[in-house]
């Protein structure tokens, strides 16, 4: 019988040993987070500037729980990326579990926010309190991504504590492989939310294109994406 382990207690070492998970640091492996942010229009920038100002205001006070992170910054990002509109939908606090190949351990947990396109997992989001480093969520979110239905397509993840953001990409297989983006941080000069939004829009675009037939692709215009 498999041992039951909470996703919050899992380490990267556990995933490497039990699931044969491997990190790919080749920049070409994870291009989806790297598009040019010039496509962000002026209205989007104004909205994201307000979101950054709201975050900077919140961190002036003693604590910033996960719900505040979602309300202040994450919700505006998902709205602007059109990830809350058809064909996408979300599930919150979704229960998941994944068992390793030799069935010696099962990891279980709850995904903060799961964005789906029909039944395809598009984006797994793990939200942390502002006081916590996003590093503490990497093994946790990867264990959730390993639980994605076997479609042969990559699954994407996003960890945020409101101020810092990192994207992940997991390609399934006998030896599942993952890559990570750079860390975007609101304490950097300018507004890194522009780049976060660009990456979200790019992931959305790729999911839509990958799900279309050749005939349907002919009808798609850049404006519809």
URRA-V919782 format. One record per pair of residues at least 4 apart in sequence whose C-alpha atoms are under 7 Angstrom apart, sorted by the first residue. I is the first residue (numbers start at 1). J is the second residue. If there is no record, write none. Layout:
i=I j=J
i=I j=J
//
This chain:
i=1 j=104
i=2 j=103
i=2 j=104
i=2 j=105
i=2 j=106
i=3 j=104
i=3 j=105
i=3 j=106
i=4 j=105
i=4 j=106
i=4 j=107
i=5 j=106
i=5 j=107
i=5 j=108
i=6 j=10
i=6 j=107
i=6 j=108
i=6 j=109
i=7 j=107
i=7 j=108
i=7 j=109
i=7 j=140
i=7 j=143
i=8 j=140
i=10 j=14
i=10 j=139
i=10 j=140
i=11 j=15
i=11 j=139
i=12 j=16
i=12 j=139
i=13 j=17
i=14 j=18
i=15 j=19
i=15 j=20
i=15 j=21
i=16 j=20
i=16 j=21
i=16 j=22
i=18 j=100
i=19 j=100
i=19 j=101
i=20 j=175
i=20 j=176
i=21 j=175
i=21 j=176
i=21 j=177
i=22 j=175
i=22 j=176
i=22 j=177
i=22 j=178
i=23 j=177
i=23 j=178
i=23 j=179
i=24 j=29
i=24 j=177
i=24 j=178
i=24 j=179
i=25 j=179
i=27 j=31
i=29 j=179
i=30 j=169
i=30 j=179
i=32 j=199
i=32 j=202
i=32 j=203
i=33 j=181
i=33 j=199
i=34 j=199
i=35 j=198
i=35 j=199
i=37 j=194
i=37 j=195
i=37 j=198
i=40 j=44
i=40 j=45
i=40 j=194
i=40 j=198
i=41 j=45
i=42 j=46
i=43 j=47
i=44 j=48
i=45 j=49
i=45 j=194
i=46 j=50
i=47 j=51
i=48 j=52
i=48 j=193
i=49 j=53
i=50 j=54
i=51 j=55
i=51 j=72
i=51 j=73
i=52 j=56
i=52 j=186
i=53 j=57
i=54 j=58
i=54 j=72
i=55 j=59
i=55 j=72
i=56 j=60
i=58 j=64
i=59 j=64
i=64 j=68
i=64 j=129
i=64 j=130
i=65 j=69
i=65 j=129
i=65 j=130
i=66 j=70
i=66 j=127
i=66 j=128
i=66 j=129
i=67 j=71
i=68 j=72
i=69 j=73
i=69 j=74
i=69 j=161
i=69 j=162
i=70 j=74
i=70 j=75
i=71 j=75
i=73 j=77
i=73 j=162
i=74 j=78
i=75 j=79
i=76 j=80
i=77 j=81
i=77 j=197
i=78 j=82
i=78 j=83
i=78 j=84
i=79 j=83
i=79 j=84
i=81 j=197
i=81 j=200
i=81 j=201
i=83 j=88
i=84 j=88
i=84 j=89
i=84 j=90
i=85 j=89
i=87 j=117
i=87 j=118
i=88 j=115
i=88 j=116
i=88 j=117
i=88 j=118
i=89 j=115
i=89 j=116
i=89 j=117
i=90 j=113
i=90 j=114
i=90 j=115
i=90 j=116
i=91 j=113
i=91 j=114
i=91 j=115
i=92 j=111
i=92 j=112
i=92 j=113
i=92 j=114
i=93 j=110
i=93 j=111
i=93 j=112
i=93 j=113
i=94 j=110
i=94 j=111
i=95 j=109
i=95 j=110
i=95 j=111
i=96 j=108
i=96 j=109
i=96 j=110
i=96 j=144
i=96 j=147
i=97 j=106
i=97 j=107
i=97 j=108
i=97 j=109
i=97 j=147
i=98 j=106
i=98 j=107
i=98 j=108
i=98 j=146
i=98 j=147
i=99 j=103
i=99 j=105
i=99 j=106
i=99 j=107
i=100 j=104
i=100 j=105
i=100 j=106
i=111 j=126
i=111 j=144
i=112 j=125
i=112 j=126
i=112 j=127
i=113 j=124
i=113 j=125
i=113 j=126
i=114 j=123
i=114 j=124
i=114 j=125
i=115 j=121
i=115 j=122
i=115 j=123
i=115 j=124
i=116 j=120
i=116 j=121
i=116 j=122
i=117 j=121
i=117 j=122
i=121 j=148
i=121 j=155
i=122 j=155
i=122 j=156
i=123 j=155
i=123 j=156
i=123 j=157
i=124 j=145
i=124 j=156
i=124 j=157
i=124 j=158
i=125 j=157
i=125 j=158
i=125 j=159
i=126 j=141
i=126 j=158
i=126 j=159
i=126 j=160
i=127 j=159
i=127 j=160
i=127 j=161
i=128 j=132
i=128 j=160
i=128 j=161
i=129 j=161
i=130 j=161
i=130 j=162
i=132 j=161
i=134 j=159
i=134 j=160
i=134 j=161
i=137 j=141
i=137 j=159
i=138 j=142
i=139 j=143
i=140 j=144
i=141 j=145
i=142 j=146
i=143 j=147
i=145 j=155
i=145 j=170
i=152 j=172
i=153 j=171
i=154 j=169
i=154 j=170
i=154 j=171
i=154 j=172
i=155 j=169
i=155 j=170
i=155 j=171
i=156 j=168
i=156 j=169
i=156 j=170
i=157 j=167
i=157 j=168
i=157 j=169
i=158 j=165
i=158 j=166
i=158 j=167
i=158 j=168
i=159 j=165
i=159 j=166
i=159 j=167
i=160 j=164
i=160 j=165
i=160 j=166
i=163 j=185
i=163 j=186
i=164 j=183
i=164 j=184
i=164 j=185
i=164 j=186
i=165 j=183
i=165 j=184
i=165 j=185
i=166 j=180
i=166 j=181
i=166 j=182
i=166 j=183
i=166 j=184
i=167 j=180
i=167 j=181
i=168 j=178
i=168 j=179
i=168 j=180
i=168 j=181
i=169 j=178
i=169 j=179
i=169 j=180
i=170 j=176
i=170 j=177
i=170 j=178
i=170 j=179
i=171 j=176
i=171 j=177
i=171 j=178
i=172 j=176
i=172 j=177
i=184 j=192
i=185 j=192
i=186 j=191
i=186 j=192
i=192 j=196
i=193 j=197
i=194 j=198
i=195 j=199
i=196 j=200
i=197 j=201
i=198 j=202
i=199 j=203
i=200 j=204
i=201 j=205
i=202 j=206
i=203 j=207
i=204 j=208
i=205 j=209
i=205 j=225
i=206 j=210
i=207 j=211
i=208 j=212
i=212 j=216
i=212 j=217
i=213 j=217
i=214 j=218
i=216 j=220
i=220 j=224
//
